[in-house]
Structures are given as structure tokens and as C-alpha cells.
Amino acid sequence: MNLFLVDDHPIVRAGLAALFEGEEDIEVVGEAANGSDALRLIGLREPDVVLMDLRLEGDLDGVAVTGRVLALPRPPRVLVLTTYETDADIMRALDAGASGYLLKDSPPERLFDAVRAAARGETVLSPHVAERLVRRVRDPLPSVTPRETEILRLLARGAGNREIARTLFVTEATVKTHLQRIYAKLGVETRTAAVRAAVDRSLIRWD
């Protein structure tokens, strides 16, 4: 089967290519560091499976590239391989059509098996990711309050804590408390990820 690597770190791509050299039934037919090159080369090489990182050079992240790759006339299976494991990242990737989600600390044998499984059309998740998804189903995230939604809208406009505090007539300490609750509810760790998760869940819209 033919495999294509998409990762913005040359050392990671080289390491993955070296790993797969020992697998007789898997051939690495190309690699890319950014979304534009990935789309162009995947369309030309027509691999069976793409190993996709989430953070890439340029304007397109791995989720955006995944969606566009799967819209190709002969789409490959896309298997996400990343260090990021927030609920928002996982759900965005799977919603885009990824066949699986693995973390970069996965053992080589698990990675090999996952690529083969993805090529067969199976869904593959690392144990930790599967556990997070099961926990999310059993214990859905609490709903975001109207005040937290206001803060998310201001975050989306690029407002800092001081500006948010002035706009809402609260202290910066109160803003920080709201942000911590928002992060916990959305399963994220940064302001950017919070905005992205809120947009993905239709809590807010880009202005």
C-alpha cells in the first residue's frame, strides 16, 4: 500500500519514513510540510493512506487539509498523527472525515497496524483518545453560560483580558476565572483553541 506523510517537521518526516522502510507492504510515496504542497502531491501520487499532522506550515491546518483531501476524485484514507489531544482537536479531525487519530508517542507496531487498518476502511484511535471520547459521551461537556458566550465573542474579536473586563464591567480576575471555566468546558488550553472550539460547536460565529 502507498503512504503519504504530512508533517511540518523534517526530522519527524525522516523518522517516519525510516520506520516504514522495514515494512514490506507499505511504501512511502511522498511527503509534505504544508497544506498546499500536500494537496498538490496527494492528488498526483494518489496514496492509499495519508498520515496527517494537525499543525502545519502556512494557512491550512491538518483538519482543513483533511477535508480537502477527502474531496479529491480518488481520496485516500487520512490518519491523524499528532501530539495534540484536546477534545476540540479530536472532534474537529473526526468531523472532517479522518479515519483515525493517533498520538506521536504511539509504539511503531501500533502505528503500522493503524495504517493497515485505515487502508482497510477501519477507524483507528489511540487508547487515550478512545478513552476521552467515551468519557465525553458518558459525561457531556457542561453548557456554556450567556456570560461565557459573551467572552468567547470578545475573544474571537481579539480582545485581551483588560478589554474584556472593561467591556463587561468586571475585574480582570473575574475574566480569568471565566476563561478557566470556558477552557474546562470546551476541553482546550488556549484562547485560540477556545474560539475555534466555540465556532465548531456553533456557540459563536466569526464576525
Backbone torsions as a table, in degrees:
resi	resn	phi	psi	omega
1	MET	NA	151.2	-178.0
2	ASN	-98.5	135.0	-175.4
3	LEU	-123.4	139.2	177.6
4	PHE	-121.0	137.7	-176.3
5	LEU	-108.3	130.3	176.5
6	VAL	-126.1	110.2	-179.8
7	ASP	-159.7	141.1	-175.9
8	ASP	-84.4	-0.9	178.5
9	HIS	-105.3	115.5	-179.1
10	PRO	-56.9	-37.9	-178.6
11	ILE	-66.0	-38.8	178.6
12	VAL	-64.7	-44.8	179.3
13	ARG	-62.0	-42.4	179.6
14	ALA	-64.0	-40.3	179.4
15	GLY	-65.0	-41.4	178.2
16	LEU	-65.9	-42.9	179.3
17	ALA	-60.5	-41.1	179.2
18	ALA	-64.8	-39.4	179.2
19	LEU	-60.5	-44.5	-174.6
20	PHE	-78.5	-11.3	178.0
21	GLU	-59.2	-29.7	-178.2
22	GLY	-82.9	-3.2	-179.0
23	GLU	-100.0	109.8	-172.7
24	GLU	-64.7	-27.3	-175.7
25	ASP	-94.5	3.4	-179.1
26	ILE	-126.7	126.5	178.9
27	GLU	-122.6	126.0	176.2
28	VAL	-78.3	117.1	-174.1
29	VAL	-106.4	1.9	178.1
30	GLY	171.4	168.8	179.0
31	GLU	-153.9	158.8	179.4
32	ALA	-151.6	151.9	-179.6
33	ALA	-103.4	-13.9	-178.4
34	ASN	-140.0	167.4	-174.6
35	GLY	-64.6	-41.1	-177.9
36	SER	-62.3	-47.4	178.5
37	ASP	-64.7	-38.8	-179.7
38	ALA	-60.1	-47.5	-178.9
39	LEU	-62.4	-43.1	-178.7
40	ARG	-65.0	-48.2	-174.9
41	LEU	-74.1	-36.1	178.0
42	ILE	-64.7	-38.2	176.7
43	GLY	-62.3	-33.0	180.0
44	LEU	-81.0	-43.8	-173.6
45	ARG	-82.5	-25.5	-179.1
46	GLU	49.5	60.7	179.0
47	PRO	-71.4	165.3	176.0
48	ASP	-81.9	-36.4	-177.7
49	VAL	-137.6	142.6	174.4
50	VAL	-117.7	128.2	171.0
51	LEU	-90.9	117.2	-169.5
52	MET	-118.1	122.1	171.4
53	ASP	-82.0	157.4	-179.6
54	LEU	-85.3	-34.4	-178.0
55	ARG	-101.4	118.9	-176.3
56	LEU	-129.5	162.8	173.2
57	GLU	-67.0	151.1	174.9
58	GLY	88.4	-166.0	-172.5
59	ASP	-83.9	-21.4	-176.2
60	LEU	-98.4	127.2	174.1
61	ASP	-91.0	178.4	-175.2
62	GLY	-62.4	-32.5	179.3
63	VAL	-67.6	-44.9	179.1
64	ALA	-62.4	-41.9	179.7
65	VAL	-65.1	-39.7	178.9
66	THR	-57.5	-48.0	180.0
67	GLY	-59.8	-40.6	-178.5
68	ARG	-73.9	-36.3	177.7
69	VAL	-62.1	-41.8	-177.7
70	LEU	-72.0	-10.2	176.1
71	ALA	-92.5	-1.2	178.5
72	LEU	-67.2	157.4	-179.5
73	PRO	-56.6	-39.1	177.7
74	ARG	-124.0	77.0	-173.0
75	PRO	-72.1	140.8	174.0
76	PRO	-84.0	174.5	168.0
77	ARG	-80.5	142.6	179.2
78	VAL	-115.6	124.0	179.7
79	LEU	-116.1	115.8	-179.3
80	VAL	-75.4	133.0	175.8
81	LEU	-131.2	109.3	-169.9
82	THR	-150.1	171.3	173.7
83	THR	-97.0	-8.2	-174.6
84	TYR	-92.1	132.7	-175.0
85	GLU	-136.9	28.1	175.6
86	THR	-72.7	155.6	178.8
87	ASP	-57.2	-39.6	-177.9
88	ALA	-62.8	-45.2	179.8
89	ASP	-63.5	-43.9	-178.7
90	ILE	-61.6	-48.1	-177.0
91	MET	-67.4	-38.3	178.2
92	ARG	-61.1	-43.6	-179.1
93	ALA	-65.1	-45.8	-178.6
94	LEU	-68.9	-37.6	177.7
95	ASP	-64.7	-29.5	178.9
96	ALA	-75.0	-12.0	176.7
97	GLY	111.7	7.5	179.3
98	ALA	-59.4	141.3	-179.7
99	SER	-80.9	-10.1	179.9
100	GLY	-176.3	173.2	-176.0
101	TYR	-145.5	111.8	-179.6
102	LEU	-120.4	152.6	175.9
103	LEU	-97.9	151.8	-174.4
104	LYS	-70.9	-7.4	175.0
105	ASP	-91.1	8.8	178.0
106	SER	-66.4	142.1	176.6
107	PRO	-62.0	149.8	180.0
108	PRO	-53.4	-42.8	-177.8
109	GLU	-61.9	-37.4	178.0
110	ARG	-67.0	-37.4	178.4
111	LEU	-64.8	-45.3	178.8
112	PHE	-59.4	-46.9	-179.1
113	ASP	-63.5	-36.6	-179.1
114	ALA	-66.3	-40.3	178.5
115	VAL	-63.7	-43.7	179.3
116	ARG	-64.6	-41.2	179.9
117	ALA	-65.5	-41.7	178.3
118	ALA	-61.4	-40.5	178.8
119	ALA	-62.3	-29.2	178.1
120	ARG	-82.1	-3.3	179.6
121	GLY	92.3	11.6	-179.9
122	GLU	-88.8	156.2	175.6
123	THR	-92.2	132.7	-175.4
124	VAL	-125.9	127.5	177.7
125	LEU	-130.4	140.1	173.1
126	SER	-65.1	151.2	-177.0
127	PRO	-53.7	-40.7	-178.0
128	HIS	-67.7	-38.9	178.5
129	VAL	-66.9	-43.3	178.4
130	ALA	-60.1	-39.9	179.0
131	GLU	-63.3	-41.6	178.7
132	ARG	-63.1	-41.3	-179.5
133	LEU	-66.6	-41.9	178.1
134	VAL	-63.0	-43.2	179.2
135	ARG	-63.4	-37.1	179.8
136	ARG	-66.7	-38.4	178.3
137	VAL	-67.6	-42.4	-178.3
138	ARG	-72.5	-33.5	-176.2
139	ASP	-130.7	78.2	-176.6
140	PRO	-55.8	151.2	179.9
141	LEU	-62.9	140.7	177.2
142	PRO	-60.7	152.8	-179.9
143	SER	-72.0	150.1	179.0
144	VAL	-83.5	133.5	-177.6
145	THR	-75.8	162.6	176.7
146	PRO	-56.1	-40.8	179.1
147	ARG	-65.4	-39.5	177.9
148	GLU	-66.0	-34.7	176.3
149	THR	-64.6	-40.0	176.5
150	GLU	-58.7	-44.0	-179.3
151	ILE	-65.2	-40.1	177.7
152	LEU	-61.9	-40.0	178.1
153	ARG	-63.0	-41.3	179.1
154	LEU	-67.6	-37.8	175.9
155	LEU	-60.2	-41.7	-178.9
156	ALA	-63.2	-25.2	177.5
157	ARG	-87.8	0.6	177.4
158	GLY	89.3	13.1	-178.4
159	ALA	-71.5	140.5	174.4
160	GLY	-88.3	176.5	-177.6
161	ASN	-58.9	-41.3	-177.7
162	ARG	-65.1	-43.1	179.8
163	GLU	-66.3	-40.0	177.8
164	ILE	-61.9	-42.9	-179.7
165	ALA	-61.4	-44.2	179.1
166	ARG	-64.3	-42.3	-177.6
167	THR	-64.7	-39.5	-175.3
168	LEU	-96.7	0.8	179.5
169	PHE	57.6	46.8	175.8
170	VAL	-131.4	173.4	179.0
171	THR	-83.6	161.2	176.7
172	GLU	-63.8	-32.7	178.0
173	ALA	-62.3	-38.0	178.2
174	THR	-66.7	-40.1	177.6
175	VAL	-60.7	-44.6	179.9
176	LYS	-61.2	-39.3	178.3
177	THR	-63.7	-43.9	177.7
178	HIS	-61.8	-41.1	-179.9
179	LEU	-62.2	-41.1	179.2
180	GLN	-61.7	-40.4	178.7
181	ARG	-68.2	-39.9	178.2
182	ILE	-61.9	-46.3	179.2
183	TYR	-57.7	-45.0	-178.0
184	ALA	-64.2	-41.7	-178.2
185	LYS	-68.6	-36.3	-177.6
186	LEU	-91.1	-6.5	179.2
187	GLY	68.9	38.7	-178.1
188	VAL	-127.1	176.8	-176.6
189	GLU	-130.0	-7.7	-176.8
190	THR	-133.8	163.7	178.6
191	ARG	-62.6	-44.5	-179.5
192	THR	-61.1	-44.1	179.7
193	ALA	-65.8	-34.2	178.7
194	ALA	-64.5	-44.6	179.1
195	VAL	-63.7	-44.9	-179.2
196	ARG	-61.8	-43.1	179.7
197	ALA	-66.1	-38.5	179.4
198	ALA	-65.1	-40.0	177.2
199	VAL	-66.0	-43.8	-179.1
200	ASP	-61.2	-34.2	-178.8
201	ARG	-91.2	7.3	179.2
202	SER	61.4	29.5	175.5
203	LEU	-78.2	-33.2	176.7
204	ILE	-140.2	169.6	175.3
205	ARG	-126.3	150.6	174.3
206	TRP	-64.5	138.5	177.2
207	ASP	-74.7	NA	NA
